[in-house]
Amino acid sequence: MGFHLPKNFLVTGEPMIVVAEVLSVLTLAGIVFALTYYKKWKWLWDEWLTTVDHKKIGIMYIISSLLMLFRGGIDGLLMRTQLALPNLHVLDAEHYNQIFTAHGTIMIFFMAMPFIFGLMNVAVPLQIGARDVAYPYLNALSFWLFFFGCMLFNISFMIGGAPDAGWTNYTPLAGSDLAPGPGINYYLLSLQISGIGSLMTGINFLVTILKMRAPGMTLMRMPMFTWSVLITSIIIIFAFPVLTVALALLTIDRLFGSHFFTVSGGGEPMMWANLFWIWGHPEVYIVVLPAFGIFSEVISTFARKRLFGYSAMVYSMVVISAVSFLTWVHHFFTMGAGPAVNSFFSVSTMAIAIPTGVKVFNWLFTLYKGRIEFTTPMLWAVGFIPTFLIGGLTGVMLAVAPADYQYHNSYFLISHFHYALVGGAVFGCLAGLYYWWPKMFGFKLDERQGKWAFWLFNIGFNLCFFPQYFVGLMGMTRRMYTYPEGLGWTPYNLISTVGAYMMGVGFIIMVYNILYSIRHGERDLTGDIWNGRTLEWSISSPAPHYNFARIPEVDDLDAWWHMKKRKRKQPWELRPLKPIHMPNNSGRPFIMSAWFFVAGFGLVFEWHWMGIIGLLGVLYCMLKRSFEYDDHHYIQVDEIERTESAAGRA
């Protein structure tokens, strides 16, 4: 319970980490200086830190995710630099362990998933004709819990030491005996804090989609992205409590001396692997299914055709979501569960390829005879198909339990994993970013630079990961930080490293494109810059605070496409405007999440007194919220008319 600083409270032994610490401090100082010099602190608080607007929350998710893509990408480049040639010592073994742990954890928990959540926030309420999500306050709290959980994880490399047991954090390696110190505690508590936010996001969007759709929008008239988010929300609600329990049990083991995962104390280390992957394999579809929805929107829009096999696409996603909970043991066929268990999970894993194949063929049939326009979002969508196909086919190979004894823990598995998650989730996130960017900010990202970024990233990705299939079959295992000469691995590793740097150049061009387009990008003056099919393109860009001056009425799939074809105003568009009920901004989600951060930081170092203070702060915020009744306001008709007139919609 007492206060004591650990021996290496500030990490100073590694020059690379010291440089990162200095740059982090200078960046923070620069931000504080800029906000102070330009007197933007009130603007920051009023417009962003206290907002409950789903669009602004989505933008903050996306900005955070892009920063984490940069951080995780730097970790990836460091690993590839270390492995480019035999016997290199750019990183020592311990630092390499920390780097690959951070890379995997950041890319899954703090990049891919929040990027998807950001696009969900931006698009779903607009697609279903709603003015916000069902629980705006909870939505803000979800974001700030993610953000502070992310920050807690990211300070670990500067304060106390980063986790080093891999992103899967297997016991007993992650137990107190083999991993003393605060590193693993950072992993457990940061994921616990951000995971609470993720669970709340799932609940929020499930209720939003089921209860807040525009009149006439039946389930089978919803856009495919909204369908994918609905199914993903259900997966989140069933999967995330398992991760929450697993993290809690291991936290209790480490902080309070229990033995849930300790053999000598009657525990079972393999229980962690089971709990982790019962969450972990559905998690793959938590990030991939919304990407499937994005590809459906993009391909339909730029093929100028209704999505082929809409009903089959919906049912295939439902089947994928159900089967995703029946495949987790394929992650450890080699544990010795026996032929009956391995056979069941082998068949269930192969079976998931069937509904996935249905989706791929439906996208191809949508493209067939379409008037295809190869915009940047469309390039990411079309590029996804062969990339994800390679990941899927090698996944079926890994599903064959006897063969998996050869592939397991090799670079063959590493390559499959990246082809599935980068080719699926990251390509989907970037397609969605380019596609909905005009709706968020009112201008398009430059197409020429966007295409350069796509081709560099895509070619670099295949150069980086395709050779890893071969080097994996040659015997190179994951987590290996160096290797001797004469094994025949060097050409493959060198090509992989060149490809990784090409991906980095592609990312730099994306960032430059954003900065360039702020001043020079094509302005969206119509709200429908892509000639879209769904309701988000029926309002001005960027969307007004209240989204819709009048709630639209829907009578078909691709509602906005049919409204444009009719070329006349509908009865609902002629109704008089009425005051719009909207939620008030609140700083409490930010403050409550900051208290979670305080509690987490204290428990990382086993300062129980700080953990208790942080949790008391959380409870106080919850109590204050319970007695808050003045939590809404009305936007009056004259303000709505001014806003619509300024957007050319009067």
C-alpha positions in Angstrom: 0.0 0.0 0.0 3.0 2.3 0.5 4.6 4.6 -2.0 7.9 3.5 -3.5 9.4 4.3 -6.9 10.7 1.3 -8.8 14.4 1.2 -9.6 14.0 2.1 -13.2 11.0 4.4 -13.0 12.2 6.5 -15.9 13.5 4.3 -18.7 16.9 5.7 -19.7 19.1 2.7 -20.6 18.3 2.6 -24.3 19.4 5.5 -26.5 16.5 5.0 -28.9 14.0 5.3 -26.0 15.7 8.4 -24.7 15.4 10.1 -28.1 11.7 9.1 -28.2 11.2 10.5 -24.7 12.8 13.8 -25.7 10.7 14.0 -28.9 7.5 13.2 -26.9 8.2 15.9 -24.3 9.0 18.5 -27.1 5.8 17.6 -29.0 3.7 18.0 -25.8 5.4 21.3 -25.0 4.8 22.5 -28.6 1.1 21.6 -28.4 0.7 23.4 -25.0 2.6 26.5 -26.4 0.5 26.6 -29.6 -2.8 26.3 -27.6 -1.6 29.0 -25.2 -0.2 31.4 -27.8 -3.3 31.2 -30.1 -5.6 31.3 -27.1 -7.3 28.0 -28.1 -7.8 26.3 -24.8 -11.4 27.4 -24.5 -12.0 26.3 -28.1 -10.4 22.9 -27.4 -12.6 22.4 -24.3 -15.9 23.7 -25.8 -15.6 22.1 -29.3 -13.8 18.8 -28.7 -13.0 17.7 -25.1 -16.7 18.2 -24.0 -18.4 17.3 -27.3 -21.1 14.6 -27.5 -21.5 15.0 -31.3 -21.0 11.6 -32.9 -19.3 13.2 -35.9 -16.6 15.0 -33.8 -16.2 11.9 -31.7 -15.7 9.9 -34.9 -13.1 12.4 -36.1 -11.2 12.1 -32.8 -11.2 8.3 -33.0 -9.8 8.5 -36.5 -7.1 11.1 -35.6 -6.0 8.9 -32.6 -6.0 5.8 -34.8 -3.8 7.5 -37.5 -1.3 8.5 -34.7 -1.3 4.9 -33.5 -0.8 3.7 -37.1 2.3 5.8 -37.1 3.5 4.6 -33.7 2.8 0.9 -34.5 4.3 1.4 -38.0 7.5 2.7 -36.5 7.7 -0.4 -34.3 7.2 -2.6 -37.4 10.0 -0.8 -39.3 12.3 -1.2 -36.3 11.6 -5.0 -36.4 12.1 -5.2 -40.1 15.3 -3.2 -39.9 16.6 -5.6 -37.2 15.8 -8.7 -39.3 16.9 -7.3 -42.7 20.3 -9.1 -42.5 21.8 -11.8 -40.3 23.3 -11.1 -36.9 22.2 -7.4 -36.7 21.9 -5.7 -33.3 19.9 -2.6 -34.0 17.7 -3.8 -31.1 18.8 -6.1 -28.2 16.6 -9.1 -27.4 14.7 -7.4 -24.6 13.9 -4.2 -26.6 12.8 -6.4 -29.5 10.4 -8.2 -27.3 8.9 -4.9 -26.1 8.7 -3.7 -29.7 6.8 -6.6 -31.1 4.5 -6.6 -28.1 3.7 -2.9 -28.5 3.3 -3.3 -32.3 0.7 -6.0 -32.1 -1.2 -4.5 -29.1 -1.3 -1.0 -30.6 -2.3 -2.1 -34.1 -5.2 -4.3 -32.9 -6.5 -2.5 -29.8 -5.5 1.1 -30.4 -5.5 1.4 -34.2 -7.7 -1.0 -36.2 -10.6 -1.2 -33.7 -10.9 2.6 -32.9 -10.5 3.4 -36.6 -13.5 1.2 -37.3 -15.3 2.9 -34.3 -14.5 6.3 -35.8 -16.0 5.4 -39.2 -19.0 3.9 -37.4 -19.6 7.2 -35.6 -19.2 9.3 -38.7 -21.4 7.3 -41.0 -24.0 5.1 -39.2 -26.3 7.8 -37.7 -26.3 9.6 -41.1 -27.0 6.4 -43.0 -30.1 5.6 -40.9 -31.4 9.1 -40.8 -30.8 9.8 -37.1 -29.7 13.0 -35.4 -27.2 11.3 -33.1 -26.5 7.9 -31.5 -28.9 6.6 -28.9 -26.6 7.5 -25.9 -24.4 10.5 -26.9 -23.0 10.9 -23.3 -22.0 7.2 -23.3 -20.5 7.6 -26.7 -18.2 10.4 -25.4 -17.3 8.3 -22.4 -16.5 5.4 -24.7 -14.0 7.5 -26.7 -12.3 9.0 -23.7 -11.9 5.6 -22.0 -10.3 4.3 -25.2 -8.1 7.5 -25.4 -6.8 7.3 -21.8 -6.3 3.6 -22.0 -4.3 4.1 -25.1 -2.2 6.9 -23.4 -1.6 4.6 -20.4 -0.2 1.9 -22.6 1.9 4.3 -24.6 3.7 5.9 -21.6 5.0 2.4 -20.6 8.1 2.7 -22.8 9.1 5.9 -20.9 7.9 5.2 -17.4 8.5 1.8 -15.7 9.1 -0.3 -18.8 7.0 -1.7 -21.6 5.3 -5.1 -21.6 7.2 -7.8 -23.4 5.1 -11.0 -23.4 3.6 -10.5 -26.9 0.3 -9.0 -27.8 -1.4 -12.2 -26.8 0.2 -12.0 -23.3 0.3 -15.7 -22.7 0.7 -17.1 -19.2 2.9 -18.2 -17.5 5.3 -15.9 -19.4 3.0 -12.9 -18.4 2.9 -14.1 -14.7 4.6 -12.4 -11.8 7.5 -14.9 -11.7 8.6 -14.6 -15.3 7.6 -11.0 -15.9 8.0 -9.0 -12.7 7.7 -5.2 -12.8 5.1 -2.9 -14.2 5.2 -3.8 -17.9 2.5 -6.5 -18.0 0.4 -4.4 -15.6 0.4 -1.6 -18.2 -0.9 -4.1 -20.7 -3.7 -5.4 -18.4 -5.0 -2.1 -17.1 -4.8 -0.1 -20.3 -6.7 -2.8 -22.2 -9.2 -3.1 -19.3 -9.9 0.7 -19.4 -10.2 0.9 -23.2 -12.2 -2.4 -23.3 -14.9 -0.9 -21.1 -15.3 1.8 -23.7 -15.4 -0.7 -26.6 -18.2 -2.7 -24.8 -20.2 0.5 -24.3 -19.7 1.3 -28.0 -21.2 -2.1 -29.0 -24.3 -1.5 -26.8 -24.7 2.1 -28.0 -24.7 1.2 -31.7 -26.9 -1.9 -31.3 -29.6 0.3 -29.7 -29.0 3.2 -32.2 -29.5 0.9 -35.2 -32.5 -1.0 -33.8 -34.4 2.0 -32.4 -33.4 5.2 -34.3 -33.8 4.3 -38.0 -35.7 6.7 -40.2 -39.4 5.9 -40.9 -39.7 3.3 -43.5 -36.1 2.0 -43.1 -36.8 -1.7 -42.3 -33.8 -3.9 -41.5 -33.6 -5.1 -45.1 -33.5 -1.5 -46.4 -30.5 -0.6 -44.3 -27.2 0.2 -46.0 -24.7 -2.7 -45.9 -22.2 -0.8 -43.7 -25.0 -0.3 -41.1 -25.8 -4.0 -41.3 -22.1 -4.8 -40.7 -22.0 -2.5 -37.7 -25.2 -4.0 -36.2 -23.7 -7.5 -36.4 -20.3 -6.3 -35.1 -22.1 -4.7 -32.1 -23.6 -8.0 -31.2 -20.2 -9.7 -31.5 -18.7 -7.0 -29.2 -21.4 -7.5 -26.6 -20.8 -11.3 -26.4 -17.0 -11.3 -26.9 -15.7 -8.4 -24.8 -16.9 -9.6 -21.4 -14.7 -12.6 -21.9 -11.6 -10.4 -22.4 -12.7 -8.3 -19.4 -12.9 -11.3 -17.2 -9.5 -12.7 -18.4 -7.8 -9.3 -17.9 -9.3 -9.0 -14.4 -8.2 -12.5 -13.4 -4.6 -12.0 -14.4 -4.6 -8.5 -12.8 -5.7 -10.1 -9.5 -3.0 -12.8 -9.9 -0.3 -10.1 -10.4 -1.5 -7.5 -7.9 -3.0 -9.6 -5.1 -1.2 -12.9 -5.3 -4.0 -15.2 -6.5 -3.3 -18.2 -8.7 -5.9 -18.4 -11.5 -3.1 -19.1 -14.0 -0.4 -20.6 -11.8 0.1 -24.4 -11.9 1.8 -24.5 -8.5 -1.2 -22.8 -7.0 -3.8 -25.0 -8.6 -4.4 -22.7 -11.6 -4.3 -23.4 -15.3 -2.1 -21.3 -17.7 -3.9 -22.7 -20.7 -7.1 -21.1 -19.5 -5.7 -17.7 -20.4 -5.1 -18.9 -24.0 -8.7 -20.2 -24.2 -10.2 -17.0 -22.7 -8.1 -14.8 -24.9 -9.0 -16.5 -28.1 -12.6 -16.9 -27.3 -12.5 -13.1 -27.4 -9.7 -12.9 -30.0 -11.1 -14.7 -33.0 -14.5 -12.9 -32.9 -12.3 -9.8 -32.5 -10.9 -10.5 -36.0 -14.5 -10.1 -37.3 -15.1 -7.1 -35.1 -12.6 -5.2 -37.3 -13.1 -7.1 -40.6 -17.0 -7.2 -40.8 -17.3 -3.4 -40.8 -14.5 -3.3 -43.4 -16.7 -5.7 -45.5 -19.5 -3.2 -45.1 -17.3 -0.3 -46.3 -16.2 -2.2 -49.3 -19.9 -2.9 -50.1 -20.7 0.8 -50.0 -17.7 1.8 -52.0 -18.0 -0.9 -54.7 -21.7 -0.2 -55.1 -21.2 3.6 -55.3 -18.4 3.5 -57.9 -19.7 0.6 -60.0 -23.0 2.7 -60.2 -25.0 -0.4 -59.4 -27.1 -1.8 -56.6 -25.1 -4.2 -54.5 -25.5 -7.7 -56.0 -27.1 -10.3 -53.7 -28.0 -7.9 -50.8 -29.9 -10.6 -48.8 -27.1 -13.1 -49.3 -24.6 -10.6 -48.1 -26.6 -10.0 -44.9 -27.1 -13.7 -44.2 -23.5 -14.5 -44.8 -22.4 -11.9 -42.2 -24.8 -13.4 -39.7 -23.3 -16.9 -40.4 -19.8 -15.5 -40.1 -20.6 -13.8 -36.7 -22.0 -17.1 -35.3 -19.2 -19.4 -36.6 -16.6 -16.9 -35.4 -17.3 -18.1 -31.8 -16.7 -21.7 -32.7 -13.1 -21.5 -34.1 -10.9 -20.3 -31.3 -9.0 -23.5 -30.7 -7.3 -23.3 -34.2 -4.9 -20.9 -32.5 -3.4 -23.7 -30.5 -3.9 -27.0 -32.4 -0.5 -28.0 -31.0 -1.5 -27.9 -27.4 -2.5 -31.6 -27.5 -6.3 -31.4 -27.2 -6.7 -34.6 -29.2 -8.0 -35.5 -32.7 -11.7 -35.1 -31.8 -11.3 -31.5 -30.6 -8.9 -30.5 -33.3 -11.1 -32.1 -36.0 -14.2 -30.1 -34.9 -12.4 -26.8 -34.8 -10.6 -27.6 -38.1 -14.0 -28.1 -39.8 -15.6 -25.0 -38.2 -12.6 -22.9 -39.3 -12.8 -24.1 -42.9 -16.6 -23.6 -42.9 -16.2 -19.9 -42.2 -14.7 -19.6 -45.7 -18.0 -20.4 -47.3 -20.0 -17.3 -46.3 -16.8 -15.2 -46.9 -16.6 -16.6 -50.4 -20.2 -15.6 -51.0 -19.3 -12.0 -50.2 -16.3 -12.0 -52.5 -18.4 -13.3 -55.4 -21.2 -10.8 -54.7 -18.6 -7.9 -54.9 -17.3 -9.3 -58.2 -20.8 -9.6 -59.6 -21.5 -6.0 -58.5 -18.5 -4.9 -60.5 -19.6 -7.0 -63.5 -20.9 -4.7 -66.3 -20.7 -1.7 -63.9 -19.7 1.8 -65.0 -16.6 1.5 -62.8 -14.8 4.7 -61.7 -11.4 4.0 -60.1 -11.3 6.7 -57.4 -8.9 6.3 -54.5 -11.6 4.6 -52.3 -12.4 2.2 -55.1 -8.7 1.3 -55.5 -8.5 0.3 -51.8 -11.7 -1.7 -52.2 -10.6 -3.5 -55.4 -7.1 -4.0 -53.9 -8.6 -5.7 -50.9 -10.1 -8.6 -52.9 -6.9 -10.4 -54.1 -5.1 -9.4 -50.9 -7.8 -10.8 -48.5 -8.2 -13.8 -50.8 -4.5 -14.8 -50.2 -5.1 -14.4 -46.5 -8.2 -16.5 -46.6 -6.7 -19.3 -48.6 -3.7 -19.6 -46.3 -6.2 -19.5 -43.4 -7.8 -22.6 -44.8 -4.3 -24.2 -45.0 -3.7 -23.3 -41.3 -7.1 -24.8 -40.5 -5.8 -28.3 -41.4 -4.8 -29.4 -37.9 -2.0 -31.9 -38.9 -0.4 -29.3 -41.3 -0.7 -26.6 -38.6 2.1 -28.4 -36.7 4.4 -27.2 -39.5 3.0 -23.7 -39.9 2.4 -22.9 -36.2 4.4 -20.1 -34.8 6.3 -19.6 -38.1 6.4 -16.6 -40.4 3.9 -18.4 -42.5 1.4 -17.6 -39.8 2.7 -14.0 -39.5 2.1 -13.5 -43.2 -1.4 -15.0 -43.1 -2.4 -12.8 -40.1 -1.2 -9.6 -41.9 -2.9 -10.5 -45.2 -6.2 -11.0 -43.3 -6.0 -8.0 -41.0 -4.1 -5.5 -43.1 -5.7 -6.6 -46.4 -9.1 -6.7 -44.7 -9.3 -4.2 -41.8 -6.6 -1.6 -42.8 -7.6 -1.5 -46.5 -11.2 -1.1 -45.3 -10.3 1.7 -42.9 -8.4 3.6 -45.6 -11.2 3.1 -48.2 -13.6 4.5 -45.6 -11.3 7.4 -44.7 -11.1 8.6 -48.4 -14.8 7.8 -49.0 -16.3 9.7 -46.0 -13.6 12.4 -45.7 -15.7 15.0 -47.7 -18.6 14.3 -45.4 -16.4 14.9 -42.3 -14.6 18.0 -43.6 -16.3 19.3 -46.7 -13.5 18.7 -49.2 -12.0 15.7 -51.0 -8.5 14.4 -50.5 -6.3 14.8 -53.6 -6.9 11.9 -56.0 -3.5 11.9 -57.6 -1.6 11.7 -54.3 -4.2 9.2 -53.0 -3.4 6.9 -55.9 0.3 7.2 -55.3 -0.2 6.4 -51.7 -2.3 3.4 -52.6 0.1 1.9 -55.0 3.2 2.4 -52.8 1.4 0.9 -49.8 -0.1 -2.0 -51.7 3.0 -3.0 -53.6 5.1 -2.5 -50.4 2.6 -4.6 -48.4 2.9 -7.6 -50.8 6.7 -7.2 -51.0 6.8 -7.2 -47.2 4.6 -10.1 -46.4 4.4 -12.5 -49.3 8.1 -13.6 -48.9 7.3 -14.4 -45.3 5.2 -17.4 -46.4 8.3 -18.9 -47.9 10.7 -18.1 -45.1 8.2 -19.5 -42.7 8.1 -22.8 -44.5 11.9 -22.7 -44.4 11.7 -22.7 -40.6 11.9 -19.1 -39.4 9.8 -18.7 -36.3 8.0 -15.6 -35.0 9.5 -13.5 -32.2 13.1 -14.4 -33.4 15.1 -11.2 -32.9 18.2 -12.3 -35.0 19.4 -15.2 -37.0 22.7 -16.7 -38.3 24.0 -16.7 -41.8 23.7 -19.7 -44.1 20.0 -20.5 -43.5 18.8 -19.1 -46.8 16.5 -16.6 -45.1 18.4 -13.4 -45.9 17.0 -12.5 -49.4 13.4 -13.0 -48.2 14.0 -10.8 -45.1 15.7 -8.1 -47.1 12.9 -8.0 -49.6 10.4 -7.8 -46.6 12.2 -4.9 -45.1 12.3 -3.0 -48.4 8.5 -3.6 -48.7 7.9 -2.3 -45.1 9.7 0.9 -45.9 7.6 1.3 -49.1 4.5 1.1 -46.9 6.0 3.8 -44.7 6.5 6.0 -47.7 2.9 5.4 -48.7 1.8 6.5 -45.3 3.9 9.7 -45.4 2.2 10.5 -48.8 -1.2 10.0 -47.1 -0.4 12.4 -44.4 1.0 15.0 -46.8 -2.2 14.6 -48.9 -4.3 15.6 -45.9 -2.1 18.7 -45.3 -2.1 19.6 -49.0 -5.9 19.0 -49.4 -6.8 21.3 -46.5 -5.8 24.2 -48.7 -6.1 22.8 -52.2 -8.6 19.9 -52.1 -11.8 20.0 -54.2 -14.6 21.5 -52.1 -17.8 19.5 -51.7 -20.5 22.1 -52.6 -23.3 19.7 -53.1 -23.0 17.3 -50.2 -23.0 14.4 -52.7 -19.5 14.6 -54.2 -19.3 10.9 -55.1 -22.9 10.7 -56.5 -23.7 8.4 -53.6 -26.6 6.0 -52.9 -27.3 6.3 -49.1 -28.7 9.0 -46.9 -25.4 10.5 -45.6 -25.0 12.1 -49.1 -28.4 13.8 -49.0 -27.2 16.5 -46.5 -24.5 19.2 -46.8 -20.8 18.5 -46.2 -19.7 18.8 -43.5 -22.9 17.6 -42.0 -24.6 20.1 -39.7 -24.7 19.6 -35.9 -28.2 18.2 -36.1 -27.6 16.1 -39.2 -31.2 16.3 -40.7 -33.4 19.4 -40.6 -36.3 17.0 -41.3 -36.1 13.3 -40.6 -36.2 11.6 -44.0 -38.7 8.8 -45.0 -37.4 5.7 -46.7 -39.3 3.5 -49.1 -36.4 1.4 -50.7 -32.9 0.2 -50.4 -30.4 2.9 -51.6 -32.8 5.6 -50.4 -30.9 8.6 -51.6 -30.3 7.1 -55.1 -34.1 6.6 -55.5 -34.8 10.1 -54.2 -32.5 11.6 -56.8 -34.1 9.5 -59.6 -37.6 10.9 -58.8 -36.3 14.5 -59.3 -39.1 15.9 -57.1 -39.5 16.7 -53.5 -41.2 14.2 -51.2 -44.0 15.1 -48.9 -41.8 14.8 -45.8 -39.4 17.5 -47.4 -42.3 20.0 -47.5 -43.2 19.7 -43.8 -42.6 22.8 -41.7 -39.4 22.8 -39.6 -39.7 22.1 -35.9 -37.2 22.8 -33.0 -34.7 19.9 -32.8 -34.0 18.2 -29.5 -30.2 17.7 -29.0 -28.0 16.6 -26.0 -25.8 19.1 -24.1 -22.0 18.9 -24.2 -20.4 17.6 -21.1 -16.9 17.5 -19.7 -17.7 14.7 -17.3 -16.8 11.8 -19.7 -13.3 13.4 -20.1 -12.9 13.9 -16.4 -14.2 10.4 -15.5 -11.8 8.8 -18.0 -8.9 10.8 -16.5 -9.8 9.4 -13.1 -9.7 5.9 -14.7 -6.2 6.8 -16.0 -5.1 7.8 -12.4 -6.5 4.6 -11.0 -4.8 2.5 -13.7 -1.4 4.3 -13.4 -1.5 3.7 -9.6 -2.3 0.0 -9.9 0.4 -0.5 -12.5 3.0 0.3 -9.8 0.9 -1.3 -7.1 0.3 2.0 -5.4 -3.1 0.9 -4.1 -3.8 4.2 -2.5 -3.6 6.0 -5.9 -5.8 3.3 -7.4 -8.4 3.8 -4.7 -8.3 7.7 -5.2 -8.8 7.2 -9.0 -11.8 4.8 -8.5 -13.3 7.2 -6.0 -13.1 9.9 -8.6 -14.8 7.7 -11.1 -17.6 6.9 -8.6 -18.0 10.7 -7.8 -18.4 11.4 -11.5 -21.0 8.7 -11.8 -22.9 10.0 -8.8 -22.9 13.6 -10.3 -24.2 12.2 -13.6 -27.1 10.4 -11.7 -28.4 13.8 -10.5 -27.9 15.7 -13.8 -31.3 16.5 -15.2 -30.6 19.6 -17.4 -28.8 17.5 -20.1 -30.5 18.7 -23.4 -31.4 21.8 -25.4 -33.5 22.7 -28.5 -32.1 24.1 -31.7 -34.7 26.7 -32.7 -36.3 26.9 -36.2 -34.6 30.2 -37.1 -31.1 28.7 -36.4 -32.0 25.7 -38.5 -33.1 27.9 -41.4 -29.9 30.0 -41.2 -27.8 26.8 -41.2 -29.7 25.3 -44.1 -29.6 28.5 -46.1 -25.8 28.8 -45.6 -25.4 25.3 -47.0 -27.6 26.1 -50.0 -30.4 23.9 -48.7 -33.1 26.4 -47.9 
